[in-house]
Amino acid sequence: MLNFDWLAGVPMDVANGIFLVLFALIGVAVLFVPKDYMYEGLKEIKWYHNLKIWAIGDLIFISWVYYIF
Amino acid sequence: MLTGIDYFIVIAYLAGMLALGYYFKKFVSSSEDYFLGGRSMPFWAIAMSIVVSDIGALDFVGVSGQAYRFGISPANFDWIGSVPAMLLAAFIFVPYFWKAGIYTIPEYLGRRYNNKVRTLASLTWIIFFAFNLGVLFWASAVFLEAIMGWPVWLSIILTAGVVGLYTYFGGITAVVMTDVVQMIIMFVGGFTLVFLAFHHVGGWDAMVQKITALGPEYQNHFELIQPTDTPTPFPWTGILFGLTFVMANAYMIGNQTVVQRCLTAKNEWHAKMSMIMAAFLKMLIPVLVLFPGLVAIVMLPGLDDGDKALPLMIKEILPPGLIGLMFSAFFAGLMSSIDSMLNSTATLWTKDIYQPYIKKDADDKHYLKVGKITTAVILLFGIATAPVSSSFPGIYVAIQTFLSFFQGPIFALLFLGIFWKRATQWGGLAGLVIGIGSSATLHIFSDQFFTIQDPFLYVSWWSFVVGFVVTVSVSLFSAPHDDTRLSGLVYRLAEKMNSPKLAGGK
């Protein structure tokens, strides 16, 4: 059990899919973060201060890497 | 190996770092300036500093060597082993740490649980940093001697002199701002090597074709996700459970050198954004440190030791001048790691040990002085213990193993601390101590518990589970702190307390 033997039969495509699903779930969680929370600490707000944009950008990039490899 | 122009570049780099770091002396007039940069740093500087501090000179060689042996799977550490954890840190943990006004992660643990947890966590980090410094000095100097021909003591004295002076005088502001320049140099040097290396082998596609044609043992070299019975230490189950869920979070959320940088941010938005930008920069790191190892499989097949790949590649590919730039990148990696350890150790000692236990109510100038003295003492300790590590070849691994015992349990405490207000001080202490004990047991008897050769990913996962379960179990049988004490330390508790409905109003 400590070696995760029970997952040994999982095909590699499915394993790869688990990682992609994880990125998607994190992306959904990011989208649900309240809007005000994105801008806390700022006096003047511009569109590029929206942290969701940059976080989703990170996730798209890493998803693409795991999709390719 | 080095020509006159290379020496000029390396020496100009060292002199430039010294001058730049020393310049920031004028911004230090209080302990907050020294340890938290006066809470005035922009996100981009913090992000670059986080990334460059994470890569040492030896990582260039070590990761290239791993790529030579195992292919691209070690890149998991910079990709899935960083991005999800850094986003979790950005949106949940860092804002709470920043708003709480803490200096150290153990200080958070102390406020959330109790001072015993704080002291244990702090002493662990101090011991780790202090001993790791000597090992890092020695191993890097031996490496520089091998490839540059510089005497070991020259490298140690040069690095210690430059880093020591600017860290002593400039504190974390000097550390962060020199890291910015060091990251630029590291990226320019590293990308130049990668560009020329790919040019030599005819590009990415040609390299992949040549490597996969070498034989069946190279068929998985371009697979990030490795099967559970992989001969590498990176089975996908270990990457998912051990790395993604535990080690990455423990490092990005529980490591003083990483989090302390975010605490220097000028406001909460900059603190969050620093982690998000650092996550993007981290994704570029495998290109720098891993791709040269892959190219070496084509250019230098049959090496008995993968760690020789990068030095030989530099010798084969880079012209004079660029070799100097690459060695400056090595120094950048070494110096950024050392300055981080020095400043973080000084912070931990001053804030978690000296202030609560030795001299409680001194004025701020006194703690600033203590921080500076600690920086100098730790630096001298690192220099003095450097040669000792040559007598113990396994000491580097031993120190890393020592730290790895704490990763799982510390993350369990941080996770429960911020998400579960019912976690109690005694639950936290029991979870930490028993979790560490479980790590040590799993490590010592790893032959009996695990089937793969180096099960550190599995050990971190299971010790997290033990720490988590023990903390929850003991917490359920002990009294929690009241909400007032926990306000600002537990996720959304302050908002709930201020809400009229939840606070009992209309």
Chai-1 contact restraints between the chains, C-beta under 6 A:
chainA,res_idxA,chainB,res_idxB,connection_type,confidence,min_distance_angstrom,max_distance_angstrom,comment,restraint_id
A,L2,B,F449,contact,1.0,0.0,6.0,A-B,restraint_1
A,N3,B,F450,contact,1.0,0.0,6.0,A-B,restraint_2
A,N3,B,T451,contact,1.0,0.0,6.0,A-B,restraint_3
A,F4,B,T237,contact,1.0,0.0,6.0,A-B,restraint_4
A,L7,B,T237,contact,1.0,0.0,6.0,A-B,restraint_5
A,A8,B,T228,contact,1.0,0.0,6.0,A-B,restraint_6
A,M12,B,I225,contact,1.0,0.0,6.0,A-B,restraint_7
A,A15,B,I225,contact,1.0,0.0,6.0,A-B,restraint_8
A,A15,B,W236,contact,1.0,0.0,6.0,A-B,restraint_9
A,N16,B,I225,contact,1.0,0.0,6.0,A-B,restraint_10
A,I26,B,P84,contact,1.0,0.0,6.0,A-B,restraint_11
A,V33,B,F91,contact,1.0,0.0,6.0,A-B,restraint_12
A,E40,B,E268,contact,1.0,0.0,6.0,A-B,restraint_13
A,G41,B,N267,contact,1.0,0.0,6.0,A-B,restraint_14
A,G41,B,E268,contact,1.0,0.0,6.0,A-B,restraint_15
A,G41,B,W269,contact,1.0,0.0,6.0,A-B,restraint_16
A,L42,B,W269,contact,1.0,0.0,6.0,A-B,restraint_17
A,L51,B,K272,contact,1.0,0.0,6.0,A-B,restraint_18
A,W54,B,I276,contact,1.0,0.0,6.0,A-B,restraint_19
A,A55,B,L87,contact,1.0,0.0,6.0,A-B,restraint_20
A,A55,B,I276,contact,1.0,0.0,6.0,A-B,restraint_21
A,D58,B,V83,contact,1.0,0.0,6.0,A-B,restraint_22
A,D58,B,A279,contact,1.0,0.0,6.0,A-B,restraint_23
A,D58,B,F280,contact,1.0,0.0,6.0,A-B,restraint_24
A,F61,B,M283,contact,1.0,0.0,6.0,A-B,restraint_25
A,I62,B,W79,contact,1.0,0.0,6.0,A-B,restraint_26
A,I62,B,V83,contact,1.0,0.0,6.0,A-B,restraint_27
A,F69,B,L224,contact,1.0,0.0,6.0,A-B,restraint_28
